[in-house]
Amino acid sequence: MDRRSFIRKTGIVGAGAAATTVLAAPAIAQENPKISWRLTSSFPKSLDTIYGGATDIADRVAAATDGNFAIQVFAAGEIVPGLQAVDAVASGTVEAAHTTSYYFWGKDPTYAIATAIPFGLNARMQNAWFNQGNGNTLINEFFATQGLYGLPAGNTGVQMGGWFRKEINTVDDLKGLKMRIAGLAGKVIEKVGVVPQQLAGGDIYPALEKGTIDAAEFVGPYDDLKLGFHKVAKYYYYPGWWEGGPVVHGFFNLEKYNALPKHYQAILQDACAFANTNMTAKYDAKNPAALKQLVGEGTILRPFSQEIMEACYQAALGIYAELSASNATFKKVYEDQLAFKKDAYLWAQIGEYTFDTFMMIQQRSGKL
Protein backbone atom coordinates (compact mmCIF):
# COMPACT_ATOMS: atom_id res chain seq x y z
CA MET A 1 0.00 0.00 0.00
CA ASP A 2 1.47 3.40 -1.00
CA ARG A 3 1.57 6.41 1.31
CA ARG A 4 -1.22 8.34 -0.45
CA SER A 5 -3.54 5.36 -0.37
CA PHE A 6 -2.83 4.82 3.34
CA ILE A 7 -3.51 8.46 4.22
CA ARG A 8 -6.64 8.50 2.08
CA LYS A 9 -8.01 5.38 3.72
CA THR A 10 -7.10 6.38 7.25
CA GLY A 11 -8.55 9.82 6.59
CA ILE A 12 -11.82 8.30 5.59
CA VAL A 13 -11.84 6.11 8.69
CA GLY A 14 -10.96 9.11 10.85
CA ALA A 15 -13.74 11.17 9.36
CA GLY A 16 -16.11 8.30 9.95
CA ALA A 17 -15.05 8.06 13.57
CA ALA A 18 -15.47 11.80 13.96
CA ALA A 19 -18.90 11.62 12.40
CA THR A 20 -19.84 8.83 14.77
CA THR A 21 -18.71 10.93 17.72
CA VAL A 22 -20.68 13.95 16.49
CA LEU A 23 -23.80 11.85 16.00
CA ALA A 24 -23.48 10.05 19.35
CA ALA A 25 -23.58 13.17 21.50
CA PRO A 26 -27.04 14.34 20.44
CA ALA A 27 -28.31 10.75 20.63
CA ILE A 28 -27.20 10.49 24.25
CA ALA A 29 -28.72 13.89 25.01
CA GLN A 30 -32.02 12.72 23.55
CA GLU A 31 -31.90 9.54 25.65
CA ASN A 32 -31.20 11.48 28.86
CA PRO A 33 -33.21 14.70 28.61
CA LYS A 34 -32.90 17.39 31.23
CA ILE A 35 -35.87 17.11 33.59
CA SER A 36 -36.39 19.02 36.83
CA TRP A 37 -38.98 17.99 39.38
CA ARG A 38 -39.97 19.29 42.79
CA LEU A 39 -40.84 16.85 45.57
CA THR A 40 -42.62 17.89 48.75
CA SER A 41 -42.19 15.81 51.86
CA SER A 42 -44.72 15.51 54.68
CA PHE A 43 -41.88 15.48 57.20
CA PRO A 44 -39.39 17.98 58.67
CA LYS A 45 -35.69 17.72 57.89
CA SER A 46 -34.95 17.05 61.57
CA LEU A 47 -36.45 13.56 61.18
CA ASP A 48 -33.55 12.32 59.11
CA THR A 49 -34.82 8.74 58.85
CA ILE A 50 -38.26 9.34 57.40
CA TYR A 51 -37.41 12.60 55.62
CA GLY A 52 -34.28 10.88 54.34
CA GLY A 53 -36.36 8.59 52.15
CA ALA A 54 -37.07 11.54 49.87
CA THR A 55 -33.41 12.50 49.59
CA ASP A 56 -32.53 8.86 48.90
CA ILE A 57 -34.86 8.98 45.90
CA ALA A 58 -33.44 12.25 44.60
CA ASP A 59 -29.81 11.22 45.10
CA ARG A 60 -30.23 7.84 43.39
CA VAL A 61 -32.08 9.32 40.42
CA ALA A 62 -29.44 12.02 39.96
CA ALA A 63 -26.58 9.52 40.17
CA ALA A 64 -28.15 7.20 37.61
CA THR A 65 -28.82 9.99 35.08
CA ASP A 66 -25.63 12.05 35.51
CA GLY A 67 -27.78 14.76 37.06
CA ASN A 68 -30.05 15.08 34.04
CA PHE A 69 -33.12 14.02 36.02
CA ALA A 70 -33.01 16.36 39.01
CA ILE A 71 -35.50 16.11 41.88
CA GLN A 72 -35.40 18.96 44.40
CA VAL A 73 -36.71 17.95 47.82
CA PHE A 74 -38.66 20.33 50.05
CA ALA A 75 -39.55 19.73 53.70
CA ALA A 76 -43.09 19.94 55.01
CA GLY A 77 -44.30 23.53 54.94
CA GLU A 78 -41.72 24.85 52.49
CA ILE A 79 -44.16 24.60 49.58
CA VAL A 80 -47.31 23.15 51.14
CA PRO A 81 -48.16 21.81 54.62
CA GLY A 82 -47.34 18.15 55.18
CA LEU A 83 -50.98 17.08 55.15
CA GLN A 84 -51.52 18.63 51.71
CA ALA A 85 -48.71 16.81 49.91
CA VAL A 86 -50.90 14.48 47.84
CA ASP A 87 -53.21 17.31 46.80
CA ALA A 88 -50.20 19.29 45.58
CA VAL A 89 -49.10 16.38 43.38
CA ALA A 90 -52.55 15.68 41.99
CA SER A 91 -53.06 19.36 41.09
CA GLY A 92 -49.63 19.65 39.47
CA THR A 93 -48.31 22.19 41.98
CA VAL A 94 -45.38 19.79 42.39
CA GLU A 95 -44.49 16.69 40.44
CA ALA A 96 -43.85 14.42 43.42
CA ALA A 97 -44.34 13.86 47.14
CA HIS A 98 -42.96 11.59 49.82
CA THR A 99 -45.66 10.87 52.36
CA THR A 100 -47.91 8.30 53.98
CA SER A 101 -51.12 7.89 52.05
CA TYR A 102 -53.23 7.22 55.15
CA TYR A 103 -52.99 10.92 55.97
CA PHE A 104 -55.58 11.32 53.21
CA TRP A 105 -57.99 8.55 54.16
CA GLY A 106 -60.70 11.16 54.72
CA LYS A 107 -60.82 11.63 50.94
CA ASP A 108 -61.30 7.89 50.49
CA PRO A 109 -60.57 5.14 53.05
CA THR A 110 -58.73 3.16 50.36
CA TYR A 111 -55.81 5.55 50.87
CA ALA A 112 -55.33 4.00 54.32
CA ILE A 113 -54.66 0.48 53.02
CA ALA A 114 -51.69 1.72 51.01
CA THR A 115 -49.88 2.71 54.23
CA ALA A 116 -51.23 0.56 57.04
CA ILE A 117 -54.54 -0.35 58.59
CA PRO A 118 -55.07 -1.51 62.17
CA PHE A 119 -54.05 -5.14 62.67
CA GLY A 120 -52.77 -5.28 59.10
CA LEU A 121 -49.45 -6.46 57.66
CA ASN A 122 -45.98 -6.13 59.13
CA ALA A 123 -43.15 -4.59 57.11
CA ARG A 124 -41.97 -7.80 55.45
CA MET A 125 -45.52 -8.77 54.56
CA GLN A 126 -46.18 -5.33 53.13
CA ASN A 127 -43.17 -5.64 50.84
CA ALA A 128 -44.30 -9.09 49.76
CA TRP A 129 -47.87 -7.98 49.10
CA PHE A 130 -46.84 -4.91 47.14
CA ASN A 131 -44.05 -6.51 45.12
CA GLN A 132 -45.09 -10.14 44.74
CA GLY A 133 -48.80 -10.00 45.45
CA ASN A 134 -51.47 -7.74 43.97
CA GLY A 135 -50.75 -4.76 46.19
CA ASN A 136 -49.00 -2.41 43.82
CA THR A 137 -51.40 -3.15 40.96
CA LEU A 138 -54.56 -2.69 43.01
CA ILE A 139 -53.34 0.41 44.82
CA ASN A 140 -52.28 2.09 41.60
CA GLU A 141 -55.63 1.32 40.00
CA PHE A 142 -57.07 3.41 42.81
CA PHE A 143 -54.33 6.07 42.72
CA ALA A 144 -54.94 6.55 38.99
CA THR A 145 -58.47 7.75 39.77
CA GLN A 146 -56.82 10.45 41.89
CA GLY A 147 -54.35 11.52 39.20
CA LEU A 148 -51.46 9.79 40.98
CA TYR A 149 -48.93 7.00 40.62
CA GLY A 150 -47.35 5.58 43.76
CA LEU A 151 -44.35 3.46 44.67
CA PRO A 152 -43.37 2.15 48.13
CA ALA A 153 -40.44 4.30 49.20
CA GLY A 154 -39.98 3.62 52.89
CA ASN A 155 -41.23 1.53 55.79
CA THR A 156 -40.69 2.28 59.47
CA GLY A 157 -41.38 -1.25 60.65
CA VAL A 158 -43.87 -1.80 63.47
CA GLN A 159 -44.42 1.38 65.45
CA MET A 160 -44.96 2.13 69.10
CA GLY A 161 -48.38 2.62 70.63
CA GLY A 162 -47.69 6.17 71.66
CA TRP A 163 -47.24 8.54 74.58
CA PHE A 164 -49.82 8.98 77.33
CA ARG A 165 -49.95 11.45 80.19
CA LYS A 166 -51.51 8.84 82.46
CA GLU A 167 -51.41 5.07 82.78
CA ILE A 168 -53.88 3.19 80.58
CA ASN A 169 -55.00 -0.23 81.84
CA THR A 170 -58.58 -0.73 80.70
CA VAL A 171 -60.87 0.33 77.90
CA ASP A 172 -62.56 2.71 80.33
CA ASP A 173 -59.24 4.52 80.77
CA LEU A 174 -59.34 5.40 77.07
CA LYS A 175 -62.72 7.07 77.13
CA GLY A 176 -62.60 10.79 76.48
CA LEU A 177 -58.86 10.86 75.76
CA LYS A 178 -57.85 13.29 73.02
CA MET A 179 -55.17 11.49 71.04
CA ARG A 180 -53.14 12.40 67.99
CA ILE A 181 -53.38 9.34 65.80
CA ALA A 182 -52.99 9.03 62.04
CA GLY A 183 -54.96 7.22 59.41
CA LEU A 184 -57.93 4.93 59.71
CA ALA A 185 -56.77 4.02 63.23
CA GLY A 186 -58.46 7.20 64.45
CA LYS A 187 -61.83 5.89 63.31
CA VAL A 188 -61.17 2.54 64.98
CA ILE A 189 -59.97 3.90 68.31
CA GLU A 190 -62.91 6.31 68.33
CA LYS A 191 -65.12 3.22 68.72
CA VAL A 192 -63.58 2.57 72.14
CA GLY A 193 -64.03 6.15 73.34
CA VAL A 194 -60.92 8.01 72.21
CA VAL A 195 -61.30 11.41 70.53
CA PRO A 196 -58.87 11.24 67.56
CA GLN A 197 -56.86 14.24 66.40
CA GLN A 198 -54.86 14.35 63.16
CA LEU A 199 -51.78 16.54 63.45
CA ALA A 200 -48.58 16.76 61.42
CA GLY A 201 -45.40 15.58 63.17
CA GLY A 202 -44.14 19.06 63.96
CA ASP A 203 -47.38 20.04 65.69
CA ILE A 204 -47.54 17.16 68.16
CA TYR A 205 -45.12 18.33 70.86
CA PRO A 206 -46.72 21.74 71.48
CA ALA A 207 -50.17 20.14 71.57
CA LEU A 208 -49.01 17.62 74.20
CA GLU A 209 -47.17 20.30 76.15
CA LYS A 210 -50.18 22.61 76.29
CA GLY A 211 -52.56 19.79 77.13
CA THR A 212 -54.54 20.27 73.93
CA ILE A 213 -54.18 16.50 73.52
CA ASP A 214 -53.74 13.80 76.19
CA ALA A 215 -51.81 11.28 74.13
CA ALA A 216 -50.02 10.97 70.81
CA GLU A 217 -48.45 8.38 68.56
CA PHE A 218 -45.93 9.12 65.86
CA VAL A 219 -43.36 6.51 64.83
CA GLY A 220 -41.01 4.91 67.31
CA PRO A 221 -38.09 5.48 69.70
CA TYR A 222 -35.63 7.19 67.34
CA ASP A 223 -38.03 9.79 65.95
CA ASP A 224 -39.97 10.18 69.20
CA LEU A 225 -36.75 10.90 71.09
CA LYS A 226 -35.82 13.58 68.57
CA LEU A 227 -39.23 15.19 68.99
CA GLY A 228 -38.92 15.13 72.79
CA PHE A 229 -42.29 13.55 73.59
CA HIS A 230 -40.87 11.95 76.75
CA LYS A 231 -40.52 15.40 78.24
CA VAL A 232 -44.28 15.99 78.22
CA ALA A 233 -45.74 12.47 78.59
CA LYS A 234 -43.99 9.69 80.52
CA TYR A 235 -45.97 6.54 79.65
CA TYR A 236 -44.86 4.88 76.41
CA TYR A 237 -47.14 2.09 75.17
CA TYR A 238 -46.64 -0.74 72.71
CA PRO A 239 -47.32 -2.19 70.21
CA GLY A 240 -48.66 0.22 67.62
CA TRP A 241 -51.36 -2.22 66.52
CA TRP A 242 -52.56 0.26 63.92
CA GLU A 243 -49.19 0.32 62.13
CA GLY A 244 -47.60 -3.10 61.85
CA GLY A 245 -45.57 -2.09 58.81
CA PRO A 246 -46.52 1.37 57.52
CA VAL A 247 -45.43 2.15 53.97
CA VAL A 248 -44.20 5.61 53.03
CA HIS A 249 -44.95 6.22 49.36
CA GLY A 250 -43.33 8.17 46.62
CA PHE A 251 -46.26 9.85 44.88
CA PHE A 252 -45.98 11.15 41.33
CA ASN A 253 -48.33 13.17 39.20
CA LEU A 254 -49.71 10.48 36.89
CA GLU A 255 -49.45 12.55 33.71
CA LYS A 256 -45.88 13.60 34.51
CA TYR A 257 -44.86 10.05 35.39
CA ASN A 258 -46.32 8.62 32.19
CA ALA A 259 -44.47 11.27 30.17
CA LEU A 260 -41.06 10.19 31.49
CA PRO A 261 -38.78 8.15 29.21
CA LYS A 262 -39.15 4.47 30.09
CA HIS A 263 -35.63 4.22 31.46
CA TYR A 264 -36.27 7.23 33.70
CA GLN A 265 -39.35 5.44 35.04
CA ALA A 266 -37.19 2.38 35.74
CA ILE A 267 -34.58 4.52 37.49
CA LEU A 268 -37.28 6.14 39.63
CA GLN A 269 -38.66 2.70 40.52
CA ASP A 270 -35.21 1.48 41.56
CA ALA A 271 -34.60 4.63 43.60
CA CYS A 272 -37.86 4.14 45.49
CA ALA A 273 -37.03 0.48 46.11
CA PHE A 274 -33.71 1.53 47.64
CA ALA A 275 -35.40 4.18 49.80
CA ASN A 276 -37.90 1.56 50.96
CA THR A 277 -35.23 -0.90 52.12
CA ASN A 278 -32.89 1.73 53.50
CA MET A 279 -35.51 3.34 55.72
CA THR A 280 -36.38 0.06 57.46
CA ALA A 281 -32.69 -0.67 57.97
CA LYS A 282 -32.14 2.77 59.52
CA TYR A 283 -34.99 2.35 61.99
CA ASP A 284 -33.93 -1.18 62.93
CA ALA A 285 -30.40 0.10 63.59
CA LYS A 286 -31.33 3.29 65.46
CA ASN A 287 -34.41 2.36 67.51
CA PRO A 288 -32.65 0.10 70.06
CA ALA A 289 -30.24 2.78 71.30
CA ALA A 290 -33.00 5.39 71.32
CA LEU A 291 -35.26 3.16 73.39
CA LYS A 292 -32.48 2.61 75.94
CA GLN A 293 -31.96 6.36 76.18
CA LEU A 294 -35.67 7.04 76.64
CA VAL A 295 -35.92 4.54 79.48
CA GLY A 296 -32.73 5.94 81.00
CA GLU A 297 -34.34 9.38 81.04
CA GLY A 298 -37.42 8.19 82.92
CA THR A 299 -39.79 6.89 80.26
CA ILE A 300 -42.11 4.18 81.59
CA LEU A 301 -42.72 1.37 79.08
CA ARG A 302 -46.08 -0.36 79.20
CA PRO A 303 -47.79 -2.93 76.96
CA PHE A 304 -51.41 -2.40 76.00
CA SER A 305 -53.52 -4.80 78.03
CA GLN A 306 -55.14 -7.81 76.38
CA GLU A 307 -58.53 -6.21 77.09
CA ILE A 308 -57.59 -3.10 75.11
CA MET A 309 -56.05 -5.10 72.26
CA GLU A 310 -59.12 -7.33 71.90
CA ALA A 311 -61.54 -4.40 72.07
CA CYS A 312 -59.63 -2.49 69.40
CA TYR A 313 -59.36 -5.58 67.18
CA GLN A 314 -63.10 -6.12 67.27
CA ALA A 315 -63.68 -2.43 66.60
CA ALA A 316 -61.38 -2.65 63.56
CA LEU A 317 -63.26 -5.63 62.12
CA GLY A 318 -66.51 -3.71 62.52
CA ILE A 319 -65.10 -0.68 60.68
CA TYR A 320 -63.81 -2.86 57.82
CA ALA A 321 -67.23 -4.46 57.43
CA GLU A 322 -68.89 -1.03 57.31
CA LEU A 323 -66.42 0.38 54.79
CA SER A 324 -66.59 -2.72 52.59
CA ALA A 325 -70.37 -2.40 52.45
CA SER A 326 -70.21 1.22 51.30
CA ASN A 327 -67.00 1.42 49.22
CA ALA A 328 -66.42 -1.17 46.49
CA THR A 329 -62.80 -0.12 45.91
CA PHE A 330 -61.94 -0.40 49.58
CA LYS A 331 -63.60 -3.83 49.69
CA LYS A 332 -61.65 -5.10 46.68
CA VAL A 333 -58.25 -4.01 48.00
CA TYR A 334 -58.96 -4.95 51.63
CA GLU A 335 -60.14 -8.46 50.80
CA ASP A 336 -57.09 -9.09 48.63
CA GLN A 337 -54.78 -7.97 51.44
CA LEU A 338 -56.74 -10.01 53.98
CA ALA A 339 -56.34 -13.19 51.94
CA PHE A 340 -52.61 -12.49 51.63
CA LYS A 341 -52.35 -11.85 55.38
CA LYS A 342 -53.92 -15.20 56.31
CA ASP A 343 -51.25 -17.13 54.43
CA ALA A 344 -48.46 -14.78 55.50
CA TYR A 345 -49.17 -15.33 59.20
CA LEU A 346 -49.48 -19.07 58.67
CA TRP A 347 -45.84 -19.07 57.54
CA ALA A 348 -44.66 -16.40 59.99
CA GLN A 349 -45.73 -18.39 63.05
CA ILE A 350 -43.75 -21.40 61.82
CA GLY A 351 -40.67 -19.51 60.67
CA GLU A 352 -39.98 -16.04 62.09
CA TYR A 353 -42.01 -16.31 65.30
CA THR A 354 -40.46 -19.54 66.61
CA PHE A 355 -36.91 -18.44 65.79
CA ASP A 356 -37.33 -14.92 67.21
CA THR A 357 -39.03 -16.23 70.35
CA PHE A 358 -36.18 -18.64 71.05
CA MET A 359 -33.61 -15.89 70.59
CA MET A 360 -35.52 -13.54 72.86
CA ILE A 361 -35.54 -16.21 75.58
CA GLN A 362 -31.74 -16.42 75.25
CA GLN A 363 -31.51 -12.65 75.59
CA ARG A 364 -33.65 -12.57 78.73
CA SER A 365 -31.62 -15.35 80.32
CA GLY A 366 -28.37 -13.50 79.64
CA LYS A 367 -27.07 -15.98 77.06
CA LEU A 368 -27.18 -13.61 74.10
Secondary structure, 3 states (H helix, E strand, C coil): CCHHHHHHHHHHHHHHHHHHHHHHHHHHHHHCCCEEEEEEECCCCCCHHHHHHHHHHHHHHHHHCCCCEEEEEECCCCCCCHHHHHHHHHHCCCCEEEECHHHHCCCCCHHHHHHCCCCCCCHHHHHHHHHCCCHHHHHHHHHHCCCEEEEEEEECCCCCCEEECCCCCCHHHHCCCEEECCCCHHHHHHCCCCEEECCCHHHHHHHHHHCCCCEECCCCHHHHHHHCHHHCCCEEEECCCCCCCCEEEEEEEHHHHHHCCHHHHHHHHHHHHHHHHHHHHHHHHHHHHHHHHHHHCCCEEEECCHHHHHHHHHHHHHHHHHHHHHCHHHHHHHHHHHHHHHHHHHHHHHCHHHHHHHHHHHHHCCCC
